[in-house]
Amino acid sequence: MTATGEPEAREDPSVGGAPATITTPTTIIAPTPIPVPSDVPMPNSNGSGNGAGNHRSTIVIESQPKRRVSIISDPPMIGGNGGLGTGYDNPAYEQNPRRKISQTSTHSHTDIGPARRKSILKDTAPHDNESDRVSTHSYENYRQNALDVLNAKYNGHQMGQNGGGSSNGGANYVEESWMYNFCLKCRGEEPSASWEPPFWQKIFPYPLCPTFRTVSRLISIILIGVLIWVTAFVIIGDSAAPGGQLFGLVVLTVAANFGGYLISLTTLPRLIGMLLVGILFQNVGWADIDGDFSKVTAHLRKFALTIILTRAGLEMEPEAFKKVYKTILKLGIIPWCVEAVVMAVMSHFLLDLPWIWSFLLGSIIAAVSPAVVVPCLFRLRTKGYGVAKGIPTLVVAVAGVDDALSVAIFGIISTVMFSDKGLAYQIAQAPVCILGGLGFGVVWGSLARIFPEKGDAYVVPLRTLLLFTGGLMAIYGSEELGFEGAGPLAVVFSAFVSNLFWCKDGWDVEDNPVSTAFEIFWMIFEPILFGLTGATIKIRELDSHTVSIGAACIFTGAILRIFTTAGIAFGDRLNTKEKFFVGLSWMAKATVQAALGPVALKHLGDDATEDERNWANIVQTICVFSIVLTAPLGAIMISVTGTKLLTKTKQPQDLSGWRRSHRPSIRDISIIDEEEEREDPEIPEDKETHDNTLNNAHIPSISYTYNT
């Protein structure tokens, strides 16, 4: 073994019978003697290896500038192979597994995958944890071997063309290629260790190919869909056959889901892609949702609305609501009223809508979309922005109140509009709907605590079904009784009261298993809702005047809402920048607009006048365009302005479970300067790390080079 830094050549046995000379500069900074596993061939005095044991075909460790590192204080664990145990460089501050340790770090991308990246200072030998033993073998060994083979084959091909020459730059060709980096950005971080067959990484190396978990999940979904379709075809008949309306709805849903996935690669909300797919299907003639099938889509919208409102109630944190309920109600009601009134006045004078239709439109447009807001807040919260003052929690809580208010007011107005009963009945709508909805919420939420008993083995599915069926009963029952506004308010309040009691019994509001169940429901109904909403837009029939004036009304209301929020947020411990950020975060529209936009048109009977149908079409068109215009813009504004307007908390954030039901995109482009993060004046220097650094300062860098 020599201590020189010169590269030495060795033959690669993995290249099908043609030995290739590969240059592998290996530089290891070793503060302590490194135990060498018995299966690694050591060079003899004449430079030849002993040839015993199996090892990876290439070892590529990029040369780094000399730098001092501190090692975690836990003693190393000795693995079965004689290597060191697994560990992290700094588990508290390593939030993003793709981040480098510093600006000079040159970690191999093969350390990034479904499992969390291991320390470059420790071996990856499996330890005694049974769950880790299942996945470490596959991800650490097979994935690396597969990439080594690809690198070796490329190097052999290059040296054959160059007449046997070698180059150091080609040792990492696959990992440095644009295809590798592109595939890596398209891969999501798995929340837990996964199992896969031993041969998987040899045939489908990560990240060039999907993981076994991704493929198996896709196959499961396809099988479930095929079986459901076969069953529906046997029961329903021609409507479920190719060319039928039900079959077309299934195709639209699948395509909308795929469109949402493509849009999510840009870190924009998935619902934008789903909406665009619906518009595409309608305007190329692939969607047919008219006629008798419109009754089916109306019921699907009510199911989706129930899920939306239940999730809004479950996301209101009871403790936070109790502490700052005045702020939440103030910021949730007053800005909503301003935006709704501005939208109503402008649409009345600029679009010639009657006053009652104008306020109906205003009640829909003023709603905020948690589906857009929460993922963006999650990305800011992971970086520590706004956490000290609880701004993410405040925004989410207000969004829930905002949605409940929008749907309740919409229900009251629509009942008055389409009711043929007397004046006294119409006057009684508001108080009866509010009191009835709150009363039902208290009763049903209390029952959800008592039934089933909290120690029941089936408590989670029973509570989920009880809450969901109760919400459906409230929506359909209030409509049947003629008090449509009471149902949505009852759904939100019953979910909130249930969550309040469940938290007292020990459940965590940020990791509620019932919320997880409703996430599954939403995964099914989200592409249905937004695909159907987009399919209601026929571009050829759009009026350019309506679209342009509607866009002006939408942005005017949003801007005035921002300034109203900043103006009334006094006494809430927020500075001026934070007040404007809170206002900006509420400009995105999506879920309520998609659920309620086409409802007015569905309420019209056969005896409706041409003007009424025109007004209903205007409401529907503006609701859809509010999603297209404000959802991507709101997401971008939150991500960009959050780092400028919010104060960053330097302490690490524990985000296991925070609003995890919204599936935030982990492909977010980093918006934090690494140098800024390394200089952290708010955290006192760790004495143990400082002592370790000083103790290792005298140890020189040693380069070991050996050939096999």
N, C-alpha and C positions, 0 to 999 in steps of 0.2 A: 504493500500500500504506500503510495507516494503522497506527499502533501503539496503537490503542485497544483496550479489552477489550469494547466494546459489540458485541452480536450483530448481524449484518447478514443480510438475506434474499437468497435466490437461487432461481432456478427449477430444478426437477429434471426433466431431460429423460427420465428413465426411466419416468415415470408416463404410460402410454399416451395421449399427445396432450393431456392436461390438465395444464398447468403448475401445479405446486404450490409455494407459498412455504414454504421450510423454513428454520428458524432454526438455525444451526450455530455455536454459540460455540466458537471454536478458540483454545486457549491452548497455546503451545509454549515451553518453557523452553529457550533456545538459548544455550549457553555459547560457541559458535562460529558463524560465518555458515553458514547451511544452503543447500547447493546445490539449486536448484529444477530438476527435470527439464524438458526442453524441451517435453514434451507437456502440461504443466500450464498452463492459461491464466492469465496475469498481468493484473491490472487496470490500465487506463490511468489517466491523471490524472483523468478524469471519472468513474471508478468502474466502467467497463464492461470486460469481459474481451475478449481477442483471439479467443476462440472456436476456437482451434486445438487439435488433439489430442484424445485420449480420456482420460477419467479416471473415477474412481469417482464414483458418483452422490451419495453423501453422505460427508462426512468428519466423524466424531464423535470428538472427543478431549475427554474430560471435564476440566473445570477442576480443578486440584489446588492445594492449599496450597503456598506456596513452600517448597521443600526442596532441600537440597544433595545432589547425587549424584556419585558417583565413577565414572569410566569405566575399563573394562578397559585394560590397558596395551598390548595388541596394536594396531598401527596399523590404521586402517580400510581396508577393501578397496573400491576404486572399482569399482562395477558398470558394466555396459554402458549403463545408462540414465542414468548420471550420478549415481546415488544411492550411498549408502554400502553396504558389504557387510553380510552377516548376522553375528550374534554373540549372545552371551549377556551378561546383566548380571554374573553370577558363576557360571560353570558348575560350580564345585566344590561349592557349597552349595545349588544349585537342584535338590534331589532330587525334589521334588514339582512337576510342571509346573503344578499348579492353585494353588499357594500364591502369595499376593501378596508383593511385595517388602517391604512394610511395612504397618502398620495404615492408612496414609493412601493406599495405592495404589488406583487405580481403573482397572485395566486392563480393556480390553474383553474379554468372553468369547470374541469371535471369534478371539482369539489362542490359544485352546485347541483342540486337535484332535488328529488322529492324528500330525501332525508336532510336534516340540518347539517350544514357544513362543519367538518371537524377541524380541530386546530392543526396548523401546520407544524406545531412543535410536538405533536403526539402521534403515535401510531394509531391505526384504526382497528386494532385487534378487538374482537367482541368480548364483552364482559358478561357478568352473570345475569344481567337483566334478560328475562326470557323474551320479552317483546322486541328488544333490540336485536337478539340473536336471529330472529326470523328475517329481518330486513337488511341488516348490515352486510351479510354475506353476499346478497344479490347486488346491492347498490355499490358497495365499495370494491368488490372483486370483479364481478362480471362486467359492470359498466366500464371500468377502467381497462380491462382486457380487450373489450370490443373496440374502444377508441385507440388503444395501442396497436391493434391489428390494422386498423385503417391508416394510422400514421405510418406504420412500418411499410405497408403496401405502397403508399404514396412515395415514401422516401426511396424504396427500391426502384420504383418506376422512374423517378427523377434521376437517380444515379445511373440507371441503365441508359438514359438519354444523354447524360453528361459524360459518359465514358468512365463510369466508376467513381466520379468525384462526389463529394459530400458537402453539405452546407448546414451550418448550425441553424439557420433560420427556418428550415423545413421540418425540424423535429416536431413541431406542434402544428402542422399544417391544418388539420381538421379543426382543432380548437380555435385557430385564428381566422378561419374562413368566414365569409359573410353568411354562408348558409348555417353554420353552427350558431353564430350570434343571433341570427334571425329566429331560428328554432328555439333558442334559449329564452328569448323575449316572449315567445308565444306560450311558454310553459308556466303553469301556475305552481305555487308552492303547496305541497300536500300538507294538510293539518296534522297528520299522524303517519307513523311508519307503516309501510305496506308490504305485503308478501307478493312475490312473483315467482314463476317457474325458473329454475336455474338456467335454462337455455335462452330466456327472453332477451337478456342484454347482449348475448352473442349475436342474435339475429336482428334485434331492434335496439341499437344502442341509444341511450338517452344523451342529449335531448333531440337527436335527429329523428327519432321516432317516438310515438306516444308511449306513455308508461302502461304497464299491464292493468293498473287500476283504471285508467282512462278508457282503455279498450273494453275491459270487462263491464264497466258502467254503461258504455254505449251499447254493447251487445244486449245487456239486460233491458235497457229502455226499448231497443228495437223489438226484442221478443215480447215484451209487455204490450207494446203498441200493436204488433201483428195479431196477438191473441185477442186483444180487445176488438180489433177490427173484424176478425173472423166471427167472433160472437155477435157483434152488432149486425153484421151482414146476415147471419142466420135469423136474427130476431126481426130486424127492420126491413131488410130486402133491398130494393133498388136504390133507395136513398143513400145507402152505405156502399153501394157498388161504385166502381170508377165511373165518373161522370155525374154522380149524384151530389146533392147539396151537402150531405153529411160528410161524404168522402172529400169534397172540396174544402170543407172546414178543417178536416184533419190535415190535409196537405198544406193549407194556409198556416196552421199552427206550427207544423214542423219547419216550414220555410221561415216563418217569423222567428222561431227559436234560433235557427242558423244565422239569420241576419243579425239578430241581437248579439250572437257570439262574435261575428266579424266586427261589429261596431265596438264591442268591449275591448278588442285588441288596441284600440286607440285611447282607452281609458274613459271614453264617453259612456253614458248610461246605455244599457242594453235595449231599453225600450225605444230608443231612437231608431235602431235598426229594425225592430219589430214593426214600428209604425210605417217606416218606409217600405217594407215588404208588403204590408197591407195595401198601401197606395199603389204599388207596382202591380199587384195581382188584380186590383179593381180596374186599372186603366189598360191592361193588356187582355182583359176578358177572362181571367182565370178564376175569379171569385164571383159567386152567385149567392148572395145572402138576402135577396128580396123575396117577396111573396110570403107564403105560409111559413117559410123557414125563419122569417124575422121574429116570430114568437119564440123560437128556440134561442136565438141570439139575445133577445131581451131577458130571458131567464138566466143565461150565462152572465150577462152584465150584473144582474142582482147578486149572483153568487160571488162574482169578483168584488163587488162593492162590499159585501159582508166581510170578505177576507181582508180587504183594505182597512176597513174601519176597526175590525178586531185587532189587527196588528198595530194600528194607531193607538188604541187603548192600552195594549200590552206594553208599548214602548214608553208610556208615561211613568217615570220612576216615582213611586209614591213618596219616598223620603225627600227627594228633590222638590217635588210638587208641594209638599207640606212646608218646606223652608222658604220657597220663593214663589208661592202661588200667586201673590199679588203681581209680581213681575211677569209671570207667565200669562196670567189673564189680561194684564194691561197690554203686553206686547202681542198677544194673540188676537185680541178683539179690536182695539183701536186701529192699528194699521190695516187689518182686514176690512173694516168698515170704510176707511178712506179709499182703498183700492176698489172696492165694490161700487161705491158711490161714483167715483171718477169714471169707472167703466160704464156705469149705467147712464150717466149724464152725456158722455161723449157719444155712446152708441145711439142714444135717443136723438141727438141733434145731427149727427153725421151720417148715421145709417138709417134714420127714419123708423126706428123701432118704437112701438108703444112703450109707455113707461113700465108696465108690468113685465113685458118681455125684456126690456133693458135691465131691470133689476134681477130678473132670472139669469141673464147672461153675466151680470156682475157677480152674483153669488157663486157662480161656477168658476169664473176666471180668478177670483181672489184666493182660491185654495192653493196651498203650497204642497209640493210633492216630496214626501219623505224618501221615495225610491231614488230620487236624484240627489237630495241633500245629504242623506246619511252616509253613502259611500265616500263622498268627497270629504265630509267631516272626519270620517274614519282615517283617511290618509293623513289629514292634518294632525289628528290626535296621536297617531303613531309617531309623529315627529315632535310632539310635545307642544304644539301651538294651541293656545287658548285653554289649556287644561286647568291652569291654576284658578281661573275664575269660573270654571264649569260651563264655558260657552257652548261646546258641542251638546251637552245635555240640555241646556236651555233651548237651543235651536230645535232639537228633536221634540222636546215637550211642547213647544209652541206650535210646531207643525201638526202635532196630533190634535191640539185644540182647534187649530185653524181648519183642518179637514172636517172635524165634527161640526163646527159652526157652519161651514159651507153647505154640507149635505143637509143639515137640519133646515137652514133657511131656504135652500132650494126646494125641499119637500113641502114646506109651508106655502111658498109662492106657487109651485106647480099645482098643489091641491086647490088653492083659491082660483087659479086660472082655469082649470079643467073641471071644476065642480059646478053643478047646476043647482046647488042648494042656496038657501037664503043668506041674507047679510049677517044675521046673528051667528050662523055657522062659520062664516068666513072670519068674523071678528074673533071667534073662540079658537081659531086655529093656533095662533102663537102660544097662548098660555097653556092650552091643553097639550100641545106637542112637547113643549119644554118640560112641564111637570110630569106628563105621562112617560116621556123618555127617561128622565132622571129616576122616577119611581121604579120603572121596570128594571133599570140598570142596577139599582140597589138590591132589589129582591133577587134577581137572577144571579148577581155576583155573590150574594150571601149564600144562595143555594149551592153555588159551585164550590164553596168552601166546605160545606157540610157533606154534600154528596158529590163524589164518593168520599169515604173516610181517608184521611191523608196517609195512613199507613198501608192502604190497599196496594197490592202488587200491580194492579192495572190502573193506578190513579192517573197516570199521564194520558193514555188514550181515552179514558172515560171523561176526564176534564176537557180534553180537546173536543170530543164529540158533543159534550154538553154545551160548551161555549159556542160551537159552530151552529148547532141546531137551534139554540136559543136566539142567535143572531138572525138566522133565516126566518124564524117565527116572528121576530120583531119587525123585519123588513116586510114580509108578506102580510102579516097581521095588521100592521098600521095602514098599509095600503088598502086592505079590505075594509077596514073601519072608516076610512076616509080621512085619516090623520097621518098622511105620509111622512111628515116631518118628524114624527115621534120615533119612527123605526131606527133611522141612522144614529140619532142621539142615544137611544137605548143600547145599541150595539157597542158603541164606544164606551159608554159609562159602565156597562156590565163587564166588559173586558178590564177596565181600569179597577173596578171594585174587586173583581176576582183576583187580579194581580196584587192588589193591596193586601188581601188576606193571605195569599200564598207566600208573599214575602215575609209576613209575620210568622208563618209556619216554617220558615227556613230556606225558601227558594231564593235564588239570586235573580234580580230583574234583568240582568245582562246575560244570563245563561238559563233562561226559562225553557224547560223542555216543551211546554205547550207552544211557545213562540217558534220553536224549531219545527213543530208539526205544522203550524200555519205557514212556515217557510216552504214546506213541501207543497201545500195547497197553492201557494202563490207561484211556485215554479211551474205548475200546470196551467194556472189561469192567466198568468202574465202574458204569454204569447197569444193566448186566445183573445184577451181583452184588447191589446194594442193592435193585433192583426185585424180584428173586426173593426176597430176604430179607424184604422187607415183605409180599410176597404169601403168605408162610407164616402170617401172623397173621390169625386169624378172630376179630373182636371179639365176636361173639355167643357164642363158646365160651370166652371168657376167664373165669378165676376171679378175682374181685376180691381174695380173700384172697392168692392167689399173686402178683398184681401189687403189692399194697401191701407184703407182706413182702419180696418180691424187691427193691423200691425201697429199703426200709430196709437190706437186706443190702448193696446196691450202694454206697449213700452211707456206710455205716459202714466198709466196707473202704477206700473212697477217702479218708475223713478220717484213718483210722489210718495209711494209707500216707503221707499228707502229713507227719504228725508223725514217722513213722519216718524219712523222708527227711531232715527237718530235724535229727533227732537223731544220725544216723550220718554226716552230711556234715562231720565235723570234719577238719581238716587239708587241706581242699580250697580254701583261700583264698576261701571264700565267707562273707559276713556273714550274720546271722540272717535279714534280709529276703530275700536271694537264695536261701537254703536253702528258705524257705517257698515262694518263687516256683517253684523247680524242682519241688517236690512238687506244687504246684497244676497245673503244666503237664502232669502225667502222669495226670490224672483222666479225660481224654476217651477214650471207647471207640468203636470203629467197625469197622475193616477185619477184624481177626481174628475179632471176634464175628459179623460177617456171614458170613464164610467157614466158620466151624466150628460155629456155633450149631445148624444143622439136621442136622449130620453124624451125630450120635448116633441121631436118629430114622431116618435112611436106613440105618444099620447093622443095625437090627432086622429080623429075618426074619419070615416068616409064622408061625413058631412062638413069637413073643414073647408074653409075658403082658400082661395089661391094665395091671398095675402098671408094667412096664417102659415101655410106651408113654406112660403118664401121666408118669413121670419124664423121659422124653425130651422131652415137650411142655413140661414145666416149664423144662428147660434151654434149649430154643429160645425160649420166651417171655421169660425173663429176659435172654437175650442181646440180643434185639431191643429190649427196653425199656431196656437199658443204653445202647444207641446213642441212643435218643430222649431220654433224660434227661441223659446226660453230654456228648454231643458239642456241642450248643449252649451248655450251661453252661460246659464247659471252654473253648470258644472265647472266650466273653465274659469269663471270669475271667482268661485270659491277657492279653487286650487291655486290661482295666481295671487289673489289679494290676501289670502290667509297668511302667507309668509310675510307679507308687508304690513298688515294691519294688526295682527295678533302677537302677543308676547309669547316667546318660546320658553317653556319650562325645561330646564336642563336635566331634571331627574328622570330616570327611565320610567316608561309607562307600562303597566301591566294591562295588556289588551286582550287577554285570553277570554273571548266571549263577548267583547263589547260590540253590541249590535251586529253579531256575526251573521244574523239571519239575512242580512242584505247583500251578502256575497260581494264585498268590495273587490275591485280589481287590484291585483298585486303587481300589475305591469305598469304601475305609475312611474312616470319619469321623475327622478330625484330632483327636488327643488331646493336642496340644502347644500351649501358649500361645505366640503369636508373639513377645510381649514377652520371654518367657523365652529364646527362641532368639536374639533380637537381642543380648541381654546375655550375652556368652560370655567369662567370665574366664579360661578355660583356654587360649584362643588369643591369642597376642600380636597387638597391632594391626599391621596390614600398613602398612609405612612408605610404600610407593608409593601405596596408596589414600589414606592420610592426606595426603600431599603434594598429590595431585590435588584433594582436597576443599578444601584451603587455597587452592590456586591459583584454583579456580573460585568462591571465596567472594565476590569483589568483583564478579562479573558479575551484573547485575540481571536480573529476569525480564522478558521481552519478549513482548508479545502481538501476533500478526500476524492481521489479519482482511482477507480479500479475498472478493469475490463473483464469481460467474461468470455 
